[in-house]
Amino acid sequence: MSRHKHPSRKQKLAKRTEQTKWAPFWTVPKIYGKGRKVHPGRHTTVKRHWRRQKLKI
């Protein structure tokens, strides 16, 4: 990819970056209860890594 990105492409990449983050930590006790220990990444809808899946932008 080029060094200087088009603004629309940059905006799409920024949106996809937000989708790969974990859910907030407070969602775990809210969903499962106080004693359950679950990784917050389980609650994210889109799990994407820059090496595994490429974007068709």
Secondary structure, DSSP 8 states (H G I E B T S, - for coil): --SS--HHHHHHHHHHHHHTS---TTHHHHHH-SS----GGGG-S----TTTS----
